[in-house]
Amino acid sequence: MIDLTRLPDDLPVPLDDGAADHLVGAEMPAIALTATDGSAIDLDRLGPGRTILYAYPLTGGPHAQLPDDWDAIPGARGCTAEACAFRDHHADLLAAGASAVFGLSTQDPDYQREAVERLHLPFAMLSDDAFALTGALRLPTFDVDGRTLLRRLTMVVRDGIVEKVFYPVFPPDRHASQVLAWLVRTPGS
């Protein structure tokens, strides 16, 4: 079995194709997404403070088959490692001013729930399996094995507006510390 928490040294680096350039300053749409805890999260009402919303293609797991050549797709591999890094930095992110952290993918809530439980994540994952947010914000995607998946990116949402976008994200296992460093350098008012 592959250890999904460790990344190979030879992963291809994703290039900035400009597909997320339009997101800074975008207003979060009035869309509710199902969270792994069973609640519905209204994205236009995330509340005060900064919400970290990190998007990822798909988590692997004991019952999930990763697409062929997954490691060869720039930016694909590393979802589990990224989730674990956000888990490990969760308290630090909150202490640095984040009001909440959510993972986001196009996987269904049951699939995501397994990952939250297996990885002991202290935050919920949000399912955009109907592509409502993906379409409304024109989030970057890619297709593999007949599925449309989100490209890895992170949005910092403040007062309903996307304040900061990290795109492309690499390496994913160190990305939570990049977000934390940005929060520390850019205190909220």
N, C-alpha and C positions, 0 to 999 in steps of 0.2 A: 504494500500500500504506500502511496505517495504521502509524504509529510507536507501537508498544505500550509503549514505555518512557516516553512522555510522556502526561500526563493532560490532558484538556480542562479549562478553567477552570470550566465550568458543570456539573460532575458533581453529581448529587443526593447529599446527605449522608444516610447511613443513620441511623435513629433507634434508640435502645436500647429494644427491645421486651420486654426481660426474659428472652429465650430462652436466655441463658447464665448467669443468676443462680445456678443450681443447681450450677455447675461448681467453684467454689472449695471446696476440701476434698474433692472427689471422688477416689476411689482409681482409679488407672489399671487397667483390666481386663486379664486374662490373655489378650491378643489379640496375635498377631504379624501385622504388616503387611509387605508386600513393598516393599523399597526399590529405588530406581533402580540401585543398584550390584549388585543381585541377591540381597542378603542379606535375611533376615527379622528385623525388629526387634520384640523382645518388649517391649511397652509397659509391662508390669508389672515389667520388669527393665532400666530405662534406666540404672541405675548411679547412683553418687554425684553430687552436684552438681545443678545446675539444667539441665534440658533445655528448650529453646525449641521449641515445636511450633506453627507457624503454619499455620492452615487458610485455604484460598482456594478460590474457585469453580472457575475453570478458566483455564489459560494459553492465549493465542492463539498463533499461529505461522504459518509459511509454508504449511502444509497444513491449517490449522484454520479453520473458518468460525465466527465468533462469532455467537451468536443475534441475531436482529433486535432492534433497540432495546436492545442491551446497555448502552449508555451511559446509558439512561434508568432502569435498575434501580438503586436506591440500594445502593451497596456492591459492585456487580458488577465494574465496570471497574477495572483497576489491578493485576491479578495479576502480569503481567510486570514492571511497575515495582516492585512490592513485592518480588518475588524478587531483582531486581537490587539493591535497597536492602539486603536481608539478605546478599547476596553482598558488597557493598561494606563492610558493617559486621561481617562475619563474624569477623575477627580481633579487633576491638574487643569484640564480644560475648563471645568466649572469654576475653579478657583481663579482662573485668568479672565473670567467674565462671560463665558458661554452660559446661557440659561438652559440649554438642552443640546443633546447630540442625537441625531437619527441617521441610520443607514437607509439607503434607498436603492431599490432594484426593481426590475420588471418580473421578478419571481413572485409566485403566489405566497400569501401569508403563511400557509402551512409549511411550505418549503423553508421560508425564512425563520419560522418559529423553531424548527429543528436546529438551525444554526445558532440562534440566540441561546437556546438551552445547552447545546453541546459546547459552545465556546464561553458560556457563562457571561454573556454580555449584559452590562448594567443599563443598557438603553434599548429602545425598541427599533426594529427595522420597519420601514414603510414600504408597502407594495404598490407599485404603479403598473400592475399587470394588465390594466386596461389602457395604458399609455396616455392617461389624461394629462398628467403633469408633463410628461415627455413631449406631447404634442403642443400643449399650451405655451411652454417655454422654449420649444424647439431644442431640447437637450440633444447633444450629440449621441448617436447610436452606431452600432455596426451589426451586421448579420453574420451568423455562423450556424451551420447545421439546421437551417430553416427557422432560426429564432432571431428576433431582434433584441439586442442587449444594449444597455447603457454603456457609454464610454465612461471611464473613471474620471470623476471630477468632484470637487467640493465647493459648495456655496455657503457663505456666511450670510445669513439673513438677519437684518436688523430693522425693526419697525415695519415689517412687511416688504422690505426692499432688499434685493441682493446687493450686499455691500462689497463683497470680495469673492472672486472665483479663483480656485486653484485648478489649472488645466494646462497641459496634461499633468497627471500625477505620476511621479516616478521618483524613487522606488516606493511602491505602496506600503511596504512594511515600516517605512520611516516617515510616512506622510502625516500621521497624527502629531508627531513632534514638530513638523513644519507649520501646521495649523496652530499649535500651541505657541511657537515662537512668534508668529504673526500676531496672535492675540496679546501677547506680552508687550510687543513693540507698538501696538495700536490700541491703547486702552479706550474703552467706550466712555461717552460723556454722560 
